[in-house]
Amino acid sequence: MDSVEHIALDRLEAHPANANRMPSDRFEKLVAHLERTDRYPPVIVREASGLGDGGTRYQMLDGHHRVEALRRLGRGFARCVVWDVDDEEALLLLATLNRLAGDDDPVKRSALVARLRETVGEEALAARLPETKERLRALLKVHRAVPVPAAAKPVGEQPVAVTFFLLPGQRRALEGALHRTGRTVGGGREAALMRWVDLYGNHDEEEAARAGD
């Protein structure tokens, strides 16, 4: 594992090919975060000879904005990891380190923001997170709109399929009877069938009981 070194900020140089730029509002949030926590991923650098006054100097491959924020705060050094890479690899790293990142799942991001709001508050979140106030409100709406899944029913209470076979004429008669019953009881086919069970199922059990007496 690469060890972390504390390198003086005046020994760090930006790579001239660095193309990554951070919007000013997000940069201000980065400055506030570093001032509040002093926590950040180490800056990735490589040794670069001939860049300055003869001492060891370093060229940044990732973390330009972190270093800029530390300078703004008047810090003297940055936590860095030194990689041994040539010019070609340095360019590849510049093109990838700031771009290879996953995308948030909106539902999970909204749940995370909602949990943070409970303890931090919406105003503080807007000041600390990369999202604008409008984006945070949109995420919170997503969270409120996501239904909470119902608890799974026991196996014995799960719906089951009932299959039987009819001739075409019998099927038409059944469908017509189900439709008429459904209109009466105010439900669909399932409600109509259960109405028949209520009417005739108990009656058959009573007949069977009398026959056994």
Buried (B, 14 or more C-beta within 10 A) or exposed (E): EEEEBEBEBEBBBEBEEBEEEBEEEBBBBBBBBBEEEEEBEBBBBBEBEEBEEEEEBBBBBBBBBBBBBBBBEEBEBBBBBBBEBEEEEBBEBBBEBBEEEEEEEEEEBBBBBBEBBEEBEBEEBBBBBEBEEEEBEEBBEBBEEBEEEEEEEEEEEEEEEEEEEEEEEEEEEBEEEBEEBBEEEEBEEEBBBBBEEEEEEEEEEEEEEEEEE
